[in-house]
């Protein structure tokens, strides 16, 4: 057996962080590829949104797209990572509670058996 693990927790964490960064970069690049124009903050008023949708027919070069690009494309949203609710201390505490319950129940059953045996011998 090897003395060290094949994959350490730090290497797993680095790999997970790298995958998260790549995923956010691809999501950002896909979102920026759509018809969105960013307005500089200096020209914004309270009524204007930060991102303004472009009308498909009003492009600068005069070429109108034949179909809307995302009309038949559905993208499933990524699930948010769940927080871990288990820990070793909580699991150990549950195990101790169950063990105590089982020991008490075994003692009660043994006492009942002894009482039944005494009742059968002396009655």
C-alpha positions as CSV (number, residue, x, y, z in Angstrom):
1,X,0.0,0.0,0.0
2,X,1.1,3.5,-0.7
3,X,1.8,5.8,2.2
4,X,0.4,8.8,0.5
5,X,-3.0,9.1,-1.3
6,X,-3.0,9.1,-5.1
7,X,-5.0,12.3,-5.2
8,X,-4.8,14.9,-2.5
9,X,-7.6,17.2,-1.3
10,X,-5.6,20.2,-2.5
11,X,-5.2,18.9,-6.0
12,X,-8.9,18.0,-6.1
13,X,-9.8,21.6,-5.0
14,X,-7.4,23.1,-7.6
15,X,-9.0,21.0,-10.3
16,X,-12.5,22.0,-9.2
17,X,-11.6,25.7,-9.1
18,X,-10.0,25.5,-12.5
19,X,-13.2,23.8,-13.9
20,X,-15.3,26.5,-12.3
21,X,-13.2,29.3,-13.8
22,X,-13.4,27.7,-17.3
23,X,-17.2,27.3,-17.0
24,X,-17.7,30.9,-16.0
25,X,-15.5,32.1,-18.8
26,X,-17.5,30.0,-21.3
27,X,-20.8,31.3,-19.9
28,X,-19.5,34.9,-20.0
29,X,-18.3,34.5,-23.6
30,X,-21.6,33.0,-24.7
31,X,-23.6,35.7,-23.0
32,X,-21.5,38.4,-24.7
33,X,-21.9,36.8,-28.1
34,X,-25.7,37.5,-28.1
35,X,-27.1,40.8,-29.2
36,X,-26.1,42.9,-26.2
37,X,-24.6,46.4,-26.2
38,X,-22.9,47.7,-23.1
39,X,-23.5,51.3,-22.2
40,X,-20.6,53.2,-20.5
41,X,-21.4,54.1,-16.9
42,X,-20.7,57.8,-17.5
43,X,-23.7,58.2,-19.9
44,X,-26.1,56.2,-17.7
45,X,-29.1,57.8,-15.9
46,X,-31.3,56.0,-13.4
47,X,-33.9,55.1,-15.9
48,X,-31.5,53.4,-18.4
49,X,-30.4,49.8,-17.9
50,X,-26.8,48.8,-17.9
51,X,-27.3,46.4,-20.8
52,X,-29.4,47.2,-23.8
53,X,-30.8,44.7,-26.3
54,X,-30.2,45.3,-29.9
55,X,-33.0,45.1,-32.4
56,X,-32.1,42.3,-34.9
57,X,-33.0,44.2,-38.0
58,X,-31.1,47.4,-37.1
59,X,-27.5,46.3,-37.5
60,X,-24.8,48.8,-38.5
61,X,-23.8,46.9,-41.7
62,X,-27.4,46.7,-43.0
63,X,-27.6,42.9,-43.2
64,X,-30.7,41.6,-41.3
65,X,-30.4,38.0,-40.0
66,X,-32.9,35.5,-41.5
67,X,-33.8,33.8,-38.3
68,X,-33.5,34.7,-34.7
69,X,-30.4,32.8,-33.5
70,X,-31.7,31.5,-30.2
71,X,-35.3,30.7,-31.1
72,X,-34.9,26.9,-31.3
73,X,-32.1,26.6,-28.8
74,X,-32.8,25.8,-25.2
75,X,-30.1,26.0,-22.6
76,X,-30.6,24.3,-19.3
77,X,-29.4,26.3,-16.3
78,X,-26.6,24.8,-14.3
79,X,-27.6,23.6,-10.8
80,X,-26.2,25.6,-7.9
81,X,-23.9,23.5,-5.7
82,X,-25.5,22.3,-2.5
83,X,-23.9,23.0,0.8
84,X,-22.7,20.0,2.7
85,X,-24.9,19.3,5.8
86,X,-22.9,16.3,7.0
87,X,-19.9,16.3,9.2
88,X,-18.0,13.7,11.1
89,X,-18.9,15.1,14.5
90,X,-22.6,15.1,13.6
91,X,-22.5,11.6,12.3
92,X,-20.6,10.4,15.4
93,X,-23.2,12.0,17.6
94,X,-26.0,10.3,15.8
95,X,-24.2,7.0,16.1
96,X,-23.7,7.5,19.8
97,X,-27.4,8.3,20.3
98,X,-28.5,5.2,18.4
99,X,-26.0,3.1,20.3
100,X,-27.3,4.3,23.6
101,X,-30.9,3.6,22.6
102,X,-30.1,0.1,21.5
103,X,-28.2,-0.7,24.7
104,X,-31.1,0.6,26.8
105,X,-33.6,-1.5,24.8
106,X,-31.4,-4.6,25.2
107,X,-31.2,-4.1,29.0
108,X,-35.0,-3.7,29.2
109,X,-35.6,-6.9,27.2
110,X,-33.1,-8.8,29.3
111,X,-34.9,-7.7,32.5
112,X,-38.3,-8.7,31.1
113,X,-36.9,-12.1,30.2
114,X,-35.6,-12.5,33.8
115,X,-38.9,-11.5,35.2
116,X,-40.8,-14.0,33.0
117,X,-38.3,-16.8,34.0
118,X,-38.7,-16.1,37.7
119,X,-42.5,-16.0,37.3
120,X,-42.5,-19.4,35.6
121,X,-40.2,-21.0,38.2
122,X,-41.9,-19.8,41.3
123,X,-45.6,-19.8,40.3
